[in-house]
Amino acid sequence: MYDRDLPTKILKIAKPELLGFDPKGLFIPIVDSFKDKPETAFFPGGRGFYYDKEEEFKSQREIKILVLGNDFGKQSDYNNFIEGKKRDADTGTWKNLIKIFNESYNVLDGNFPWDNCFFSNVYLGLRLKGVKKIGGSLGKIDKDYKDKSFKILSKKIEIIRPKLIITLGKIVKMEMDRLDKINSNIKIVNIIHPSMYNSNVKHEKYTTKDGGTITAEYALKMKIKDAILGIK
């Protein structure tokens, strides 16, 4: 789809009150704090687009690929991001994701289609004290929150109409497996979570056309490459 204001369109259906936040403060809504300046960050903490500061930001993009993480992370990390003390693009998630995606395209002529990607999360809340930073699911804490988050995720997919969804990590894959009514024409591919690249890449497997199996880094590259070639 072509839409220069895609994040704003999604925010209209992802208002905090729709999420039914617990009065105990388990969840903190994320607002579109970067509406007027492009930042590389998963939506809604950032605009949801990959932006190389050395290139001109493209406000109008043809979105074909939805990349889904779990959630935006801890409240303290988000506050540092908002205050400009840290950049989301400097985290292990982004550094490894950029490496993985670019290397998956090295076997072809051309570059990875960053401009065709939208980056977001299954859950739009933040992790407060008592919720571990890595792993786990916000959906396990509150069923009502999970149900409302899934409704927003379904609407998000309906708005974007991606041809490919790349899920990051086994937790996101499990959540997506529970999501009903995903268009059967949308291809879904799961890869390891980039933040855990070094310890988990050995678990990646890819079956070749002749029935053979390759593993680790090359399997990951082939999985992504084939998925993208399949939507062109």
Residue pairs with C-beta under 8 A, 6 or more apart in sequence:
1 62
1 63
1 159
1 160
1 161
2 60
2 61
2 62
2 63
3 9
3 60
3 61
3 63
4 59
4 60
4 61
6 48
6 61
6 63
6 118
6 159
6 160
7 32
7 35
7 43
7 44
7 47
7 48
8 32
8 35
9 159
10 43
10 44
10 120
10 155
10 156
10 159
11 32
11 44
13 152
13 155
13 156
13 159
14 44
14 124
14 152
14 155
14 156
16 29
18 148
18 151
18 152
19 27
19 29
19 124
19 125
19 145
19 148
19 149
19 152
20 144
20 145
20 148
21 27
21 28
21 29
21 125
21 145
22 142
22 145
25 128
26 125
26 128
26 141
26 142
26 145
27 125
27 126
27 128
27 138
27 142
27 145
28 75
28 125
28 126
28 128
29 124
29 125
30 44
30 45
30 72
30 78
30 124
30 125
30 126
31 44
32 44
33 45
33 82
34 41
34 45
34 46
34 47
35 47
38 47
38 49
38 51
38 57
38 59
39 46
39 47
39 51
39 87
39 88
39 89
40 46
40 49
40 50
40 51
40 87
40 88
40 89
40 94
41 47
41 48
41 81
41 88
41 89
41 119
42 48
42 69
42 72
42 88
42 119
42 120
42 121
43 118
43 119
43 120
43 121
44 72
44 120
44 124
45 72
45 78
45 81
45 88
46 88
48 118
48 119
48 120
49 57
49 58
49 61
49 115
49 117
49 118
49 119
50 98
50 114
50 117
50 119
51 57
52 114
58 115
61 115
61 116
61 118
62 115
62 116
63 116
63 117
63 118
63 160
63 161
63 162
64 113
64 116
64 117
64 162
64 163
64 164
64 231
65 113
65 116
65 117
65 118
65 162
65 163
65 164
65 165
65 166
65 228
65 231
66 117
66 118
66 120
66 156
66 157
66 160
66 162
66 164
66 165
66 166
67 97
67 117
67 118
67 119
67 120
67 165
67 166
67 168
68 120
68 121
68 122
68 165
68 166
68 167
68 168
68 172
68 176
69 93
69 119
69 120
69 121
69 122
69 168
69 169
69 172
69 193
70 121
70 122
70 123
70 137
70 138
70 168
70 169
70 171
70 172
70 175
70 193
71 121
71 122
71 123
71 124
71 125
71 126
71 127
71 138
72 78
72 121
72 124
72 125
72 126
73 126
73 127
73 133
74 126
74 127
74 128
74 131
74 133
75 126
75 127
75 128
77 86
78 126
80 86
81 87
81 88
88 94
89 95
91 195
92 194
92 195
92 197
93 168
93 193
93 194
93 195
94 194
95 194
96 194
96 195
96 197
97 168
97 194
99 197
100 191
100 194
100 197
100 220
100 221
100 224
101 112
101 114
101 224
102 111
102 112
103 217
103 221
104 112
104 220
104 221
104 222
104 223
104 224
104 225
104 228
105 111
105 112
105 225
105 228
106 221
107 221
107 225
108 225
108 229
112 228
113 228
118 160
118 162
120 156
122 139
122 149
122 153
122 172
122 175
122 176
123 137
123 138
123 139
123 145
123 146
123 149
124 149
124 152
125 138
125 145
125 149
127 133
127 138
131 138
131 141
134 195
134 196
135 171
136 171
137 171
137 175
138 145
138 146
138 149
139 145
139 146
139 149
139 175
140 146
150 175
150 178
150 179
153 179
154 179
154 180
154 181
154 182
157 165
157 182
157 183
157 186
162 186
163 185
163 186
163 187
163 231
164 186
164 187
164 188
164 189
164 227
164 228
164 230
164 231
165 176
165 182
165 186
165 187
165 188
165 189
166 189
166 190
166 191
166 224
166 227
167 173
167 176
167 188
167 189
167 190
167 191
168 191
168 192
168 193
168 194
169 190
169 192
169 193
169 196
170 190
170 193
172 190
172 193
173 190
176 182
176 188
176 190
182 188
187 227
187 230
187 231
189 223
189 224
189 227
191 204
191 220
191 223
191 224
192 200
192 201
192 203
192 204
192 220
193 200
201 216
201 217
201 220
202 215
202 216
204 215
204 216
204 217
204 219
204 220
204 223
205 213
205 214
205 215
205 219
206 213
206 214
206 215
206 218
206 219
206 220
206 222
206 223
207 213
208 214
214 222
